[in-house]
């Protein structure tokens, strides 16, 4: 067992000893900080003030937005829709006597959950090369001459990739919160905020929203990482694994939309990776359920793992 843990540790060391890995983290941090600077410069994040007149302030804002909608041309429906969303949100605060809180670190962290796609991209790059590069560099022979089974070697590499994904996700979460705190302050330990939920508005705990938002994103992260890892093991080509995984990651939704009317559409991987659709009540394809999507994801996951294992364990490396 110690040898197995040493293999995992060795894979992580090989990953983090490379300068390119630290460049990835620097780029990710730069994106987070740059986004905060843009929000601070151009968005009115201080529009809500901590005072006893918040009800009057929201009512005045609603009146101003209603007047703006009346004066706006019907062709500018986008502006009208944005104003109406703000009015509905303000009405929820007024009707439920919930005082709005200032924009801060927690809300910035929630809004930046979309950057999990960047984490997926970085993890795909690592997953795509962790097996393929061993064959390309010829170092696979040094691994296989050890008294450790191929299965353990493959599993150790896969676990190392998952640990990299988890570490990078936690890095994103922490750098988001710290950056938000520095630029906008902290709203409190665990304040309630009003968010759009299932066609309406609902007061939710920010910590629960952060956990659920990043947790749902973790599903897609694991599936795309496993896919890239499988391509790396099957074809021993990191460029192919990176290219295919990134293409499918960004084109997945388009593919599902193109076949949405077909009976097989609900079996496409990317129709099921967003489990948040069930929490929001906005199911993509009729007839899909949470249990169905979880089952489909498990089947795909097992297929990816099985293909990676078969090709890695059975491959002859004598000619490498």
Secondary structure, 3 states (H helix, E strand, C coil): CHHHHHHHHHHHHHHHCCHHHHHHHHHHHHHHHHHHHHHHHHCCCCCCCCCCCHHHHHHHHHHHHHHHHHHCCCCCHHHHHHHHHHHHHHHHHHHCCCCCCCCCHHHHHHHHHHHHHHHHHHHHHHHHHHHHHHHHHCCHHHHHCCCCCHHHHHHHHHHHHHHHHHHHHHHHHHHHHHHHHHHHCCCCCCCEEEEEECCEEEEEEHHHHHHHHHHHHHHHHHHHHHHHHHHHHHHCCHHHHHHHHHHHHHHHHHHHHHCCCCHHHHHCHHHCCCCHHHHHCCCCCCCCCHHHHHHHHHHHHHHHHHHHHHHHHHCCCCCC
